């Protein structure tokens, strides 16, 4: 099946993997730079990512937080994209909205992972959410 709306979804999947690699590289670097006494405060068994937050630098954690965000709201985006593609409504304004959503989410990722100042981050999140709301409404319209 070919639908123009699938390309932005594929791009967001790829971007999520780029952020995953970024998280992994920065976490390993930060962990290797920790003093041994800080490492000893971590559990020997079952240490999880959130456990690392208390010992890793804030800037390292920002990348992890963003990766988590990419696993949350975009799941609704993927569902809307599939619905629109299957309903034959994956072109035109819906494809433009999808690309806008992806571009805004990528900008949000870069901002949150590097600068992380709230006013700009909230603008990017709100703008992307408005794109997603429009896609969700069009998905309902295309299927009723």
C-alpha positions, 0 to 999 in steps of 0.5 A: 500500500502506498500512501504519502502519510506513511512517510512522516510516520516512518521518519518519526520511527527513525528519529525515535531510534536516533534518540535511543542511540543518543540516550545510550551513548550519553548514558554510557559516557556519563556512567563511565565518568561517575566516581566509583562511590556513586556507582556503589549506591546503585543496586547490584541487581535490577538497576533501571534507567530511573534509578540512574537519574539520581546519579547522572547529570541533568543534561544526560537525563533530558535525553532519556526523558525525551525518548520516553516522550517519543514512546508516549503521545506519538503512539496516538500519531501512529494510530491516526496515520494507519487509520488515515492511510487505510481509509485512503485519506493519507494525502493532501492536508493530512500528509502536511499535518503529519509532516508538521507533527514530525518536524515539531516533535523533532524540534521538541526533541532537540530543544528538550535534550539540549536547552530544555527551557520550558516556554519554547518546549511548551510551544513546540509540544502544543503546536505538535499536539494541535496537528495531532488533534487535527489528524485525529479529527480527520481520521474520525471523519474518514471512517464515519 
